[in-house]
Structures are given as C-alpha cells and as structure tokens.
Amino acid sequence: MPYINLKLVGKLNKEQKKKIAEEFSDTLLRVAGKPKESLYLVIDEVNGENWAKGDKFFG
C-alpha cells in the first residue's frame, strides 16, 4: 500500500489535485507494479507564512 504525503506552499484547484493523483498512480503502476487503487495520497497545502527554506520565509 503506497502512501504519499505531498506538502506544498499555496493552493491547488480540484483539477490540479486530480492530475497529480493520476500522475503519481500512473508512475507507481509503471515503475513499481502497484495497482492504482492501492495508492493513498494526501496533499497538504501549507500557508507560506508557515514554510521556510533556511532563514527565508515564502509567505
């Protein structure tokens, strides 16, 4: 059972989330032979005020 937790700064629309799920599940099927229905994907949309790289905040 593959589990992916994708974290990103900002918001995605429903179509973008659907496309990401399709792409991840296609890749896992092609590369690892995992059936698409076995994938669990969680998309965490993080506010830029809560995300930094080094001492630089994205928000």
N, C-alpha and C positions, 0 to 999 in steps of 0.2 A: 504494500500500500504506500505509494509515494505521497509525501506531504511537502508542499512548498508554501513558504510564508514570504510573500513579496512585500517589501516596505519601500515606499517612495514618498517624495515630497510633493504635495499637491493633490489634486483631484483628477480622477478619470471619469469619463462618462460610461454609460452602460455598454455601449458598443465597443469601446476600447477594452473594457474588462472581459467582455465575451471573446474578443480576438486574442487577448493574452491567454485566456484559458484554453482556447483552441490550439494556439501555438505550443504552449507547454505540453498539452496532452499529445499532440502530434509528435513532438520531439521525443517524449518518453516512450511512445509506441515504437517509433522508428529506431531509436538508439538502444533502448533497454528492453524492448518487447513487452512493456507494461500496458495492459489494456486501458483505454481512455477512461472507462468508468471507475478505475481504481484510484485515480488522482484526486487528492484533496488540495485545493488551492485557497489560500487566504490572502487577500490584498489589504494591506494596512496603508491607508492614506494619512500621512503624517503632516501636520502643520509645520511650515518652515521655521516657526519660532521654536520648535522642539527638535530641530535637526541641525547638526553642525559637522563640519569637517575641520579637524584641528580647532583653531580658535575663530573660525569663520562660520557664522550662522547663515542659513539660507533664507530666513524669514525677514 
